[in-house]
Amino acid sequence: MFSSYLEIIDDCDNFPFIDLSSTPSNEPPSPHIYYALILPGNDATAHGYIHPSVVEAMPWTEDFRVSEPGQRPRRVTLLDSSAGADTAAACNAAFLRQVQAAREKDVFRALSAKRIDEHFRVMGVHYPPLRKVTTTATSAASPPPSREDAAGRVQLPRSATALFGIANRGAHMNVYTRDAVTGEIRMWIPRRSAHLRTWPGKLDNSVAGGVRAEESPLECITHEADEEASLDPEFVRREVRPCGAVTYVSVSGEGSGGEHGLICPDVLYTYDLEVPATTVLAPQDDEVEAFHLWDMARVKAALFAGEFKTNCNIVLIDFFVRHGVITEDNIATGPGGDDYLEILRRLRRKLPVPTSPSFAAATETGAGGGIAV
């Protein structure tokens, strides 16, 4: 299916390399027109880019102000109903009300699940926590603030993140063992269950999951390793090796479980875990069909055959670079081939939205635009 590593990366990192900050001011027939998601504050930093089809279909609540037709730049602005008294709580409540309104109207496939799912944070914003968490009893009319509100985080249901075009956080871990004689790496590869809403039946990284709003990437990978692969949490915390992150900007499509054509910036924090040859990974929940222990040749064959979930390909290529499976000396170069340095560059794309509150007001354009991780 694929003929080069760069082609595999292109399949995931498939949003055009344009300056997204200019798209709210673009005019037809430009194919790139978006609304900037603006949060309360003193600047016009875009924390997401919303497709016009979403803006048109969304039953907007009074918590949001949408630019009038003809107004440029196009913006969807979240209003602070607390007038600065508790901005994080106001934002979080506004997102919840908006998602619930859209669910009730049944206008988006992404929100068709009946349950309210886990929450993801908006990475590039943090408001001063103005309320204190207390363990003392309070009346129902005056509940204590949630951990998220108290921490100043802004968050929204995971299923809605692509609709608002915000950057998501994920944590992916490669679990492998080495042959005692040859030193050859063999990697544990799971196949996703056929009933999953997203990417059913595809191969996956050894352990992976979305990072919830209230947790760190390491906390995520630790509990996912237990739930998905029956790995002891204490062993994982002690032995896992953080390896940085990969970043990309994709366009939602087949396998996403939601609307197509939406911009999806992502940060995947990567981890390696070498385990003894006697360790056997086994699913503990119903998200994994089975685990396979494959050598690098078999993993590479599956990679080029398109058997993996799309973003897992980038994590595997990053692992290949880190462990010398891909080097300047062993890849095919030239037309139709690969470029080692281009592979390295493409694994860490500059994102079009801030990924840290410290840099939320910064502007940096260029290939992909945005803030570097």
C-alpha positions as CSV (number, residue, x, y, z in Angstrom):
1,M,0.0,0.0,0.0
2,F,2.8,2.4,0.9
3,S,6.1,2.8,-0.9
4,S,8.0,5.0,1.5
5,Y,8.1,6.2,5.1
6,L,7.3,9.7,4.0
7,E,4.2,8.5,2.3
8,I,3.1,6.8,5.5
9,I,3.7,10.0,7.4
10,D,1.7,11.9,4.8
11,D,-1.2,9.6,5.3
12,C,-1.5,10.8,8.9
13,D,-0.1,14.3,8.8
14,N,-2.3,15.1,5.9
15,F,-3.5,18.7,6.5
16,P,-1.9,21.1,4.0
17,F,1.2,23.1,5.2
18,I,-0.5,26.5,5.2
19,D,-0.7,29.4,7.6
20,L,-3.9,28.6,9.4
21,S,-4.0,31.9,11.1
22,S,-4.9,33.5,7.8
23,T,-7.8,31.2,7.1
24,P,-10.5,33.1,9.1
25,S,-10.0,36.0,6.7
26,N,-9.9,33.9,3.5
27,E,-12.6,34.4,0.9
28,P,-14.1,31.9,-1.6
29,P,-13.1,30.1,-3.7
30,S,-10.3,29.4,-1.2
31,P,-10.6,25.8,0.0
32,H,-9.2,26.8,3.4
33,I,-11.8,28.8,5.3
34,Y,-12.1,28.3,9.1
35,Y,-13.5,30.1,12.1
36,A,-11.0,30.8,14.9
37,L,-12.0,29.6,18.4
38,I,-11.4,32.4,20.8
39,L,-11.4,32.0,24.6
40,P,-11.9,34.7,27.2
41,G,-8.8,36.9,27.7
42,N,-6.9,39.9,26.4
43,D,-5.7,38.6,23.1
44,A,-7.2,37.0,20.0
45,T,-5.2,33.8,20.1
46,A,-6.9,31.0,18.2
47,H,-7.2,27.8,20.4
48,G,-8.9,25.9,17.6
49,Y,-10.1,26.2,14.0
50,I,-13.7,25.3,13.3
51,H,-14.9,24.2,9.9
52,P,-17.7,26.3,8.4
53,S,-20.0,23.3,8.2
54,V,-19.8,22.8,11.9
55,V,-20.5,26.5,12.6
56,E,-23.5,26.4,10.4
57,A,-24.9,23.2,11.9
58,M,-24.2,23.9,15.5
59,P,-27.1,25.0,17.6
60,W,-25.1,27.8,19.3
61,T,-26.0,28.7,22.9
62,E,-25.8,32.2,24.4
63,D,-22.4,31.2,25.7
64,F,-20.8,31.8,22.3
65,R,-20.7,34.7,19.9
66,V,-20.3,33.8,16.2
67,S,-19.1,36.4,13.6
68,E,-21.9,37.9,11.5
69,P,-21.9,37.0,7.8
70,G,-19.3,39.1,6.0
71,Q,-17.4,39.9,9.2
72,R,-13.7,39.2,9.0
73,P,-11.8,37.5,10.6
74,R,-14.4,34.8,11.2
75,R,-14.5,33.9,14.9
76,V,-16.4,31.8,17.4
77,T,-15.8,33.5,20.8
78,L,-16.6,31.9,24.1
79,L,-18.0,34.4,26.5
80,D,-17.1,34.5,30.2
81,S,-20.4,34.4,32.1
82,S,-18.5,34.8,35.4
83,A,-17.1,38.2,34.3
84,G,-13.7,37.1,35.5
85,A,-14.7,35.6,38.8
86,D,-14.1,32.0,37.7
87,T,-13.3,31.9,34.0
88,A,-12.2,28.3,33.9
89,A,-15.5,27.1,35.5
90,A,-17.5,29.4,33.1
91,C,-15.7,28.0,30.0
92,N,-16.1,24.4,31.1
93,A,-19.8,24.8,31.8
94,A,-20.3,26.6,28.5
95,F,-18.7,23.8,26.6
96,L,-20.8,21.2,28.4
97,R,-24.0,23.2,27.6
98,Q,-23.0,23.5,24.0
99,V,-22.2,19.8,23.6
100,Q,-25.5,18.9,25.3
101,A,-27.4,21.2,23.0
102,A,-25.8,19.6,19.9
103,R,-26.5,16.1,21.3
104,E,-30.2,16.9,21.8
105,K,-30.5,18.2,18.2
106,D,-28.5,15.1,16.9
107,V,-26.6,17.1,14.3
108,F,-23.2,15.6,14.6
109,R,-22.2,11.9,14.2
110,A,-19.3,12.5,16.6
111,L,-21.8,13.2,19.4
112,S,-24.2,10.4,18.7
113,A,-23.0,8.4,21.7
114,K,-25.6,8.7,24.5
115,R,-23.1,8.9,27.3
116,I,-21.1,12.1,28.3
117,D,-17.5,10.9,27.7
118,E,-14.2,11.7,29.3
119,H,-12.9,15.3,29.0
120,F,-9.8,16.6,27.2
121,R,-8.1,19.8,28.1
122,V,-7.5,22.8,25.9
123,M,-3.7,22.7,26.0
124,G,-2.8,26.4,25.5
125,V,-4.9,28.1,28.2
126,H,-4.8,28.2,31.9
127,Y,-6.7,30.7,34.1
128,P,-5.7,31.6,37.7
129,P,-7.5,29.3,40.1
130,L,-9.7,31.7,42.1
131,R,-11.6,29.2,44.3
132,K,-10.2,26.7,46.8
133,V,-11.0,23.0,46.8
134,T,-12.5,22.2,50.2
135,T,-13.5,18.9,51.8
136,T,-16.0,20.5,54.2
137,A,-19.7,19.9,53.6
138,T,-21.4,22.4,51.4
139,S,-25.0,22.9,50.4
140,A,-26.4,21.6,47.2
141,A,-26.8,25.2,46.1
142,S,-23.2,26.0,46.6
143,P,-21.1,22.9,45.6
144,P,-17.4,22.8,45.9
145,P,-15.5,23.5,42.7
146,S,-14.3,20.5,40.7
147,R,-10.7,19.6,40.6
148,E,-10.6,20.9,37.0
149,D,-12.2,24.3,37.7
150,A,-10.0,24.8,40.8
151,A,-6.9,24.1,38.7
152,G,-7.8,26.7,36.1
153,R,-8.0,24.2,33.3
154,V,-10.4,24.5,30.4
155,Q,-11.8,21.2,29.1
156,L,-14.5,19.7,27.0
157,P,-15.9,16.3,26.2
158,R,-13.5,14.3,24.1
159,S,-16.0,13.5,21.4
160,A,-16.4,17.3,20.7
161,T,-12.7,18.2,20.3
162,A,-12.5,17.7,16.5
163,L,-15.7,19.8,16.1
164,F,-13.9,22.7,17.8
165,G,-10.5,22.0,16.1
166,I,-8.5,22.0,19.3
167,A,-5.2,20.1,19.9
168,N,-5.5,16.7,21.6
169,R,-3.0,14.9,23.9
170,G,-2.3,11.2,23.6
171,A,0.2,8.8,25.2
172,H,1.6,5.8,23.2
173,M,4.0,3.2,24.5
174,N,6.1,0.7,22.5
175,V,6.6,-2.6,24.5
176,Y,9.3,-4.8,23.3
177,T,11.8,-7.5,24.3
178,R,15.2,-8.6,23.0
179,D,16.5,-11.9,21.9
180,A,19.0,-13.1,24.5
181,V,21.5,-14.3,21.8
182,T,21.0,-12.0,18.8
183,G,19.7,-8.9,20.6
184,E,17.0,-8.6,18.0
185,I,14.0,-6.5,19.0
186,R,10.5,-8.1,19.0
187,M,7.6,-5.9,19.6
188,W,4.2,-6.5,21.2
189,I,1.5,-5.5,18.7
190,P,-2.2,-5.5,19.6
191,R,-5.2,-5.7,17.2
192,R,-8.1,-3.5,18.1
193,S,-11.5,-5.1,18.8
194,A,-13.9,-5.2,15.8
195,H,-16.7,-3.4,17.8
196,L,-14.7,-0.2,18.5
197,R,-16.2,3.0,17.2
198,T,-12.9,4.2,15.9
199,W,-10.5,2.2,13.8
200,P,-12.1,-1.2,14.4
201,G,-9.8,-4.2,13.7
202,K,-6.7,-2.2,13.0
203,L,-3.3,-2.8,14.5
204,D,-2.2,-0.4,17.3
205,N,0.8,0.6,19.4
206,S,1.4,-1.7,22.3
207,V,-0.4,0.6,24.7
208,A,-2.1,3.8,23.9
209,G,-4.8,6.2,25.0
210,G,-6.1,9.7,25.1
211,V,-4.8,11.8,28.0
212,R,-7.7,13.0,30.1
213,A,-7.9,16.6,31.2
214,E,-6.9,15.9,34.8
215,E,-4.0,13.5,34.2
216,S,-0.4,13.6,33.0
217,P,0.7,11.5,30.0
218,L,2.6,9.1,32.4
219,E,-0.5,8.7,34.5
220,C,-2.4,7.9,31.3
221,I,0.0,5.3,30.0
222,T,0.3,3.6,33.4
223,H,-3.4,2.9,33.8
224,E,-3.8,2.1,30.1
225,A,-1.0,-0.4,30.4
226,D,-2.9,-2.1,33.2
227,E,-6.3,-2.0,31.5
228,E,-5.2,-2.9,27.9
229,A,-2.2,-5.2,28.4
230,S,-2.3,-6.5,32.0
231,L,1.0,-4.8,32.9
232,D,1.7,-4.1,36.5
233,P,1.4,-0.3,37.1
234,E,4.4,-0.2,39.5
235,F,6.5,-2.1,37.0
236,V,5.5,0.4,34.3
237,R,6.2,3.5,36.4
238,R,9.6,2.1,37.4
239,E,10.8,0.8,34.0
240,V,9.2,3.0,31.4
241,R,11.3,5.4,29.4
242,P,9.8,8.7,28.2
243,C,10.9,9.4,24.6
244,G,9.5,12.8,23.8
245,A,6.5,13.4,21.6
246,V,5.4,13.3,17.9
247,T,3.0,15.9,16.5
248,Y,0.9,16.1,13.4
249,V,-2.2,17.8,11.9
250,S,-4.7,15.4,10.3
251,V,-8.0,15.8,8.6
252,S,-10.7,13.6,10.1
253,G,-11.9,10.8,7.8
254,E,-12.7,7.1,7.7
255,G,-12.1,5.4,11.0
256,S,-12.4,8.6,13.1
257,G,-16.0,7.8,14.2
258,G,-17.2,11.3,13.5
259,E,-17.5,14.0,10.9
260,H,-15.1,14.1,8.0
261,G,-12.9,17.0,6.9
262,L,-12.2,18.5,10.3
263,I,-8.8,19.7,11.4
264,C,-7.2,17.6,14.1
265,P,-3.9,18.7,15.6
266,D,-2.4,16.1,17.9
267,V,0.4,15.7,20.4
268,L,1.4,12.0,21.1
269,Y,3.7,11.6,24.1
270,T,5.9,8.5,23.4
271,Y,7.3,5.9,25.8
272,D,9.4,2.7,25.4
273,L,9.2,-0.2,27.8
274,E,11.6,-3.1,27.4
275,V,10.2,-6.2,29.2
276,P,11.7,-9.7,30.0
277,A,11.2,-12.4,27.4
278,T,8.9,-14.1,29.9
279,T,6.5,-11.2,30.0
280,V,3.3,-11.9,28.0
281,L,0.9,-9.0,27.2
282,A,-2.8,-9.9,27.5
283,P,-5.9,-7.8,27.2
284,Q,-7.8,-7.0,30.3
285,D,-10.6,-5.0,28.7
286,D,-12.6,-5.5,25.5
287,E,-10.7,-2.9,23.5
288,V,-8.0,-5.3,22.3
289,E,-8.8,-8.5,20.4
290,A,-5.3,-10.1,20.8
291,F,-1.6,-9.4,21.2
292,H,1.1,-10.6,18.8
293,L,4.9,-10.7,19.4
294,W,6.5,-9.7,16.1
295,D,10.0,-9.1,14.9
296,M,10.9,-5.9,13.2
297,A,10.5,-7.3,9.7
298,R,6.9,-8.4,10.4
299,V,6.1,-5.0,12.0
300,K,7.6,-3.2,9.0
301,A,5.6,-5.3,6.6
302,A,2.3,-4.5,8.4
303,L,3.3,-0.9,8.5
304,F,3.8,-0.7,4.7
305,A,0.6,-2.7,4.1
306,G,-1.5,-0.1,5.9
307,E,-2.6,-2.5,8.7
308,F,-2.0,0.0,11.5
309,K,-4.3,2.8,12.9
310,T,-3.0,5.9,11.1
311,N,-1.4,7.8,13.9
312,C,0.3,4.7,15.3
313,N,2.4,4.6,12.1
314,I,4.1,7.8,13.1
315,V,4.9,6.5,16.6
316,L,6.4,3.3,15.0
317,I,8.5,5.3,12.6
318,D,9.8,7.4,15.6
319,F,10.6,4.1,17.3
320,F,12.4,2.8,14.2
321,V,14.6,6.0,14.1
322,R,15.3,5.8,17.9
323,H,16.4,2.2,17.7
324,G,18.4,2.3,14.4
325,V,15.8,0.5,12.2
326,I,15.8,3.6,10.1
327,T,19.1,5.3,9.5
328,E,20.6,7.6,6.9
329,D,22.5,4.6,5.5
330,N,19.7,2.1,5.1
331,I,16.8,3.9,3.6
332,A,16.1,4.3,-0.1
333,T,16.7,7.9,-1.3
334,G,15.7,9.8,-4.4
335,P,12.5,10.1,-6.4
336,G,9.8,7.9,-4.8
337,G,12.0,7.1,-1.9
338,D,12.8,8.6,1.4
339,D,14.8,11.5,2.9
340,Y,16.2,10.7,6.4
341,L,16.3,14.3,7.6
342,E,12.8,15.0,6.1
343,I,11.5,12.0,8.1
344,L,12.9,13.5,11.3
345,R,11.4,16.9,10.6
346,R,8.0,15.6,9.7
347,L,7.7,13.6,13.0
348,R,7.4,16.9,14.9
349,R,5.3,19.3,13.0
350,K,4.7,22.8,14.3
351,L,1.1,23.0,15.5
352,P,-1.3,25.8,14.5
353,V,-2.5,26.3,18.1
354,P,-0.7,27.0,21.4
355,T,0.3,23.8,23.3
356,S,1.4,25.6,26.5
357,P,-0.3,28.5,28.3
358,S,3.2,30.2,28.6
359,F,3.2,30.6,24.8
360,A,-0.5,31.2,24.2
361,A,0.0,34.8,23.1
362,A,3.0,34.0,20.9
363,T,2.5,33.9,17.1
364,E,4.7,31.9,14.8
365,T,3.9,31.1,11.2
366,G,5.5,29.0,8.6
367,A,5.2,25.4,7.7
368,G,2.1,24.4,9.5
369,G,2.1,27.6,11.6
370,G,1.7,27.6,15.3
371,I,3.8,26.7,18.3
372,A,6.5,24.1,18.3
373,V,6.3,21.4,20.9
